[in-house]
Amino acid sequence: MIRFEHIFMEGSPNKDEYHCNIYNWDVQVGYCKYYKSNNNYNSVYIDYIKINEEYRRKGYATEMVKELQTKYTLLWEYSFTQLGRKWFDMLIKRKIVNL
């Protein structure tokens, strides 16, 4: 069972930052950092998602995106690593995210 632990990190005049631990049962498989702009509090930007190497390609990052989409509209800055770009393109192809 995948579980998410959202933690408020800090607020500033421009944005509130959050950290989210990603668990498979009680094992932490990765984490995410995201923020909300104070101008648009119903949307979030994902700063990054980091999945531990032994848990990659098992859907945890995709589940993180789906988790955030249940609460917010996702906004993207489109700065990805090469692997991140392939993953993001797959999200678009599978209609998990819409642009």
N, CA, C and O of each residue as an XYZ file, in Angstrom:
396
protein
N       0.829     -1.178      0.000
C       0.000      0.000      0.000
C       0.876      1.244      0.000
O       1.760      1.387      0.844
N       0.631      2.136     -0.938
C       1.396      3.373     -1.028
C       0.754      4.404     -0.106
O      -0.465      4.577     -0.073
N       1.622      5.079      0.640
C       1.165      6.071      1.614
C       2.007      7.327      1.445
O       3.203      7.247      1.164
N       1.382      8.483      1.618
C       2.053      9.769      1.457
C       1.976     10.550      2.764
O       0.922     10.621      3.396
N       3.090     11.125      3.154
C       3.162     11.931      4.377
C       3.554     13.359      3.985
O       4.732     13.641      3.765
N       2.575     14.253      3.897
C       2.797     15.646      3.508
C       3.227     16.449      4.731
O       2.597     16.382      5.786
N       4.304     17.205      4.575
C       4.857     17.982      5.681
C       5.061     19.425      5.217
O       5.766     19.675      4.240
N       4.446     20.362      5.917
C       4.665     21.778      5.638
C       6.076     22.138      6.089
O       6.454     21.870      7.230
N       6.852     22.744      5.197
C       8.242     23.083      5.529
C       8.374     24.538      5.969
O       8.838     24.818      7.074
N       7.970     25.444      5.116
C       8.057     26.854      5.481
C       7.219     27.689      4.530
O       6.930     27.287      3.403
N       6.847     28.833      5.004
C       6.092     29.772      4.187
C       6.890     31.036      3.966
O       7.745     31.394      4.776
N       6.611     31.696      2.888
C       7.228     32.983      2.585
C       6.146     33.863      1.972
O       5.039     33.383      1.729
N       6.429     35.119      1.718
C       5.405     35.968      1.099
C       4.957     35.461     -0.276
O       3.849     35.768     -0.715
N       5.806     34.691     -0.956
C       5.482     34.257     -2.313
C       4.942     32.833     -2.407
O       4.136     32.534     -3.288
N       5.390     31.938     -1.492
C       4.975     30.537     -1.623
C       5.114     29.789     -0.304
O       5.851     30.196      0.594
N       4.384     28.684     -0.217
C       4.507     27.735      0.890
C       5.139     26.468      0.347
O       4.705     25.945     -0.679
N       6.170     25.969      1.034
C       6.880     24.780      0.571
C       6.492     23.559      1.393
O       6.280     23.637      2.603
N       6.407     22.434      0.701
C       6.030     21.163      1.317
C       7.003     20.072      0.916
O       7.604     20.112     -0.157
N       7.143     19.114      1.786
C       7.924     17.904      1.544
C       6.944     16.750      1.724
O       6.122     16.774      2.640
N       7.023     15.752      0.869
C       6.132     14.604      1.001
C       6.958     13.327      0.932
O       7.597     13.046     -0.082
N       6.943     12.558      2.016
C       7.590     11.250      2.015
C       6.653     10.250      1.356
O       5.440     10.283      1.565
N       7.234      9.360      0.555
C       6.463      8.346     -0.150
C       6.832      6.996      0.448
O       8.008      6.636      0.501
N       5.827      6.248      0.898
C       6.053      4.960      1.549
C       5.342      3.838      0.806
O       4.257      4.034      0.256
N       5.946      2.691      0.794
C       5.276      1.447      0.435
C       5.166      0.693      1.753
O       6.151      0.167      2.272
N       3.949      0.651      2.281
C       3.713      0.195      3.644
C       4.530      1.059      4.584
O       4.249      2.253      4.683
N       5.525      0.527      5.280
C       6.327      1.337      6.199
C       7.723      1.636      5.672
O       8.541      2.204      6.395
N       8.012      1.266      4.435
C       9.328      1.494      3.838
C       9.277      2.772      3.008
O       8.458      2.901      2.098
N      10.162      3.714      3.334
C      10.212      4.941      2.547
C      10.898      4.651      1.220
O      12.049      4.215      1.191
N      10.186      4.895      0.120
C      10.719      4.610     -1.211
C      11.182      5.874     -1.921
O      11.854      5.795     -2.949
N      10.831      7.036     -1.385
C      11.249      8.279     -2.006
C      10.582      9.463     -1.334
O       9.985      9.339     -0.264
N      10.694     10.614     -1.984
C      10.101     11.835     -1.455
C       9.885     12.830     -2.586
O      10.407     12.676     -3.690
N       9.118     13.829     -2.281
C       8.786     14.875     -3.245
C       8.857     16.217     -2.539
O       8.576     16.316     -1.344
N       9.231     17.238     -3.273
C       9.170     18.602     -2.767
C       8.279     19.386     -3.725
O       8.473     19.350     -4.941
N       7.305     20.091     -3.166
C       6.420     20.895     -3.999
C       6.082     22.187     -3.280
O       6.306     22.317     -2.077
N       5.552     23.126     -4.013
C       5.176     24.390     -3.383
C       3.896     24.949     -3.991
O       3.527     24.658     -5.128
N       3.244     25.762     -3.177
C       2.036     26.468     -3.584
C       2.370     27.947     -3.670
O       2.952     28.518     -2.748
N       2.003     28.550     -4.766
C       2.143     29.990     -4.902
C       1.055     30.655     -4.081
O      -0.093     30.211     -4.103
N       1.387     31.683     -3.377
C       0.381     32.396     -2.590
C      -0.622     33.138     -3.479
O      -1.669     33.577     -3.005
N      -0.298     33.277     -4.773
C      -1.234     33.902     -5.712
C      -2.291     32.919     -6.214
O      -3.371     33.332     -6.637
N      -1.984     31.619     -6.169
C      -2.896     30.605     -6.698
C      -2.815     29.384     -5.789
O      -2.108     28.423     -6.095
N      -3.538     29.420     -4.676
C      -3.377     28.408     -3.632
C      -4.013     27.063     -3.977
O      -3.811     26.088     -3.254
N      -4.782     26.992     -5.075
C      -5.380     25.721     -5.487
C      -4.478     24.945     -6.438
O      -4.845     23.864     -6.897
N      -3.304     25.488     -6.737
C      -2.368     24.850     -7.657
C      -1.030     24.628     -6.967
O      -0.666     25.360     -6.046
N      -0.306     23.619     -7.417
C       1.038     23.382     -6.896
C       2.017     23.152     -8.044
O       1.655     22.677     -9.120
N       3.245     23.502     -7.778
C       4.373     23.183     -8.643
C       5.162     22.072     -7.971
O       5.485     22.170     -6.788
N       5.472     21.029     -8.706
C       6.344     19.985     -8.182
C       7.774     20.428     -8.458
O       8.166     20.600     -9.612
N       8.539     20.609     -7.408
C       9.940     20.997     -7.552
C      10.749     19.785     -8.002
O      11.523     19.871     -8.956
N      10.572     18.659     -7.318
C      11.199     17.411     -7.755
C      10.571     16.231     -7.041
O       9.972     16.361     -5.974
N      10.729     15.077     -7.669
C      10.351     13.797     -7.069
C      11.593     12.921     -7.137
O      12.182     12.743     -8.203
N      11.979     12.385     -6.007
C      13.163     11.521     -5.921
C      12.717     10.151     -5.413
O      12.205     10.027     -4.300
N      12.913      9.143     -6.227
C      12.592      7.772     -5.844
C      13.907      7.023     -5.677
O      14.772      7.083     -6.551
N      14.065      6.312     -4.548
C      15.275      5.534     -4.314
C      15.479      4.562     -5.470
O      14.518      3.991     -5.984
N      16.711      4.378     -5.871
C      17.030      3.633     -7.092
C      16.384      2.251     -7.155
O      15.889      1.855     -8.211
N      16.379      1.512     -6.051
C      15.830      0.156     -6.072
C      14.312      0.126     -6.234
O      13.738     -0.940     -6.457
N      13.648      1.292     -6.124
C      12.192      1.360     -6.255
C      11.736      2.080     -7.522
O      10.540      2.288     -7.723
N      12.686      2.458     -8.376
C      12.329      3.167     -9.602
C      11.629      2.246    -10.590
O      11.793      1.026    -10.568
N      10.848      2.872    -11.451
C      10.108      2.182    -12.519
C       9.063      1.222    -11.961
O       8.753      0.196    -12.567
N       8.522      1.578    -10.785
C       7.463      0.776    -10.168
C       6.199      1.598     -9.942
O       5.255      1.130     -9.304
N       6.180      2.824    -10.466
C       4.984      3.643    -10.414
C       4.859      4.596     -9.245
O       3.831      5.258     -9.107
N       5.876      4.689     -8.395
C       5.755      5.545     -7.211
C       5.683      7.034     -7.567
O       4.889      7.768     -6.979
N       6.495      7.481     -8.512
C       6.457      8.893     -8.905
C       5.112      9.225     -9.554
O       4.548     10.293     -9.319
N       4.615      8.316    -10.357
C       3.309      8.524    -10.992
C       2.209      8.591     -9.940
O       1.299      9.413    -10.048
N       2.284      7.741     -8.933
C       1.292      7.778     -7.851
C       1.379      9.079     -7.065
O       0.367      9.583     -6.578
N       2.595      9.628     -6.941
C       2.758     10.921     -6.273
C       2.014     12.002     -7.053
O       1.325     12.833     -6.463
N       2.153     11.991     -8.375
C       1.447     12.953     -9.221
C      -0.061     12.794     -9.043
O      -0.775     13.784     -8.882
N      -0.541     11.569     -9.072
C      -1.977     11.327     -8.906
C      -2.458     11.801     -7.537
O      -3.548     12.361     -7.420
N      -1.652     11.579     -6.510
C      -2.001     12.042     -5.156
C      -2.177     13.547     -5.138
O      -3.169     14.045     -4.606
N      -1.228     14.285     -5.712
C      -1.331     15.742     -5.718
C      -2.511     16.214     -6.570
O      -3.143     17.223     -6.255
N      -2.807     15.478     -7.655
C      -3.928     15.864     -8.511
C      -5.279     15.698     -7.819
O      -6.255     16.337     -8.211
N      -5.346     14.852     -6.797
C      -6.611     14.729     -6.064
C      -6.881     15.965     -5.220
O      -8.020     16.205     -4.817
N      -5.841     16.753     -4.948
C      -5.972     17.917     -4.076
C      -5.821     19.249     -4.796
O      -6.414     20.250     -4.394
N      -5.015     19.258     -5.873
C      -4.628     20.508     -6.520
C      -4.596     20.368     -8.043
O      -4.631     19.268     -8.593
N      -4.529     21.512     -8.689
C      -4.181     21.566    -10.108
C      -2.659     21.609    -10.172
O      -2.034     22.390     -9.455
N      -2.058     20.783    -11.018
C      -0.602     20.762    -11.140
C      -0.151     21.750    -12.201
O      -0.722     21.821    -13.289
N       0.871     22.503    -11.871
C       1.524     23.413    -12.806
C       2.954     22.920    -12.992
O       3.565     22.418    -12.048
N       3.478     23.057    -14.179
C       4.796     22.498    -14.495
C       5.733     23.605    -14.958
O       5.324     24.516    -15.677
N       6.983     23.520    -14.544
C       8.007     24.462    -15.003
C       8.825     23.873    -16.145
O       9.597     24.582    -16.790
N       8.657     22.580    -16.396
C       9.262     21.873    -17.532
C      10.777     21.799    -17.483
O      11.416     21.700    -18.531
N      11.364     21.844    -16.311
C      12.809     21.615    -16.194
C      12.988     20.204    -15.626
O      12.816     19.974    -14.429
N      13.335     19.268    -16.510
C      13.441     17.858    -16.147
C      14.844     17.340    -16.444
O      15.550     17.867    -17.304
N      15.229     16.305    -15.720
C      16.407     15.548    -16.132
C      16.017     14.773    -17.391
O      14.849     14.772    -17.780
N      16.974     14.124    -18.020
C      16.672     13.342    -19.220
C      15.670     12.224    -18.909
O      14.727     12.009    -19.670
N      15.873     11.511    -17.790
C      14.927     10.462    -17.400
C      13.589     11.055    -16.991
O      12.537     10.482    -17.274
N      13.630     12.196    -16.329
C      12.405     12.865    -15.935
C      11.571     13.288    -17.132
O      10.343     13.227    -17.092
N      12.230     13.713    -18.186
C      11.524     14.109    -19.408
C      10.816     12.906    -20.025
O       9.676     13.034    -20.472
N      11.464     11.742    -20.059
C      10.830     10.524    -20.587
C       9.618     10.146    -19.736
O       8.569      9.773    -20.261
N       9.775     10.246    -18.437
C       8.673      9.943    -17.522
C       7.502     10.900    -17.752
O       6.353     10.467    -17.835
N       7.794     12.204    -17.853
C       6.753     13.193    -18.064
C       6.034     12.964    -19.395
O       4.810     13.076    -19.467
N       6.785     12.646    -20.440
C       6.176     12.352    -21.735
C       5.237     11.146    -21.636
O       4.193     11.113    -22.288
N       5.612     10.156    -20.818
C       4.756      8.993    -20.598
C       3.480      9.406    -19.869
O       2.404      8.892    -20.178
N       3.579     10.321    -18.910
C       2.383     10.811    -18.211
C       1.407     11.465    -19.185
O       0.193     11.290    -19.078
N       1.951     12.217    -20.130
C       1.110     12.868    -21.142
C       0.493     11.806    -22.050
O      -0.712     11.824    -22.299
N       1.312     10.890    -22.541
C       0.836      9.852    -23.456
C      -0.282      9.019    -22.842
O      -1.246      8.672    -23.523
N      -0.156      8.697    -21.551
C      -1.174      7.898    -20.860
C      -2.318      8.738    -20.310
O      -3.208      8.233    -19.626
N      -2.278     10.043    -20.626
C      -3.316     10.979    -20.192
C      -3.469     11.063    -18.675
O      -4.566     11.270    -18.156
N      -2.356     10.898    -17.985
C      -2.340     11.068    -16.538
C      -2.282     12.555    -16.204
O      -2.876     13.009    -15.225
N      -1.554     13.307    -17.034
C      -1.546     14.775    -16.918
C      -1.990     15.358    -18.247
O      -1.752     14.783    -19.309
N      -2.626     16.485    -18.170
C      -3.061     17.213    -19.362
C      -2.372     18.564    -19.378
O      -2.166     19.187    -18.337
N      -2.027     18.997    -20.557
C      -1.395     20.299    -20.664
C      -2.365     21.326    -21.212
O      -2.004     22.492    -21.372
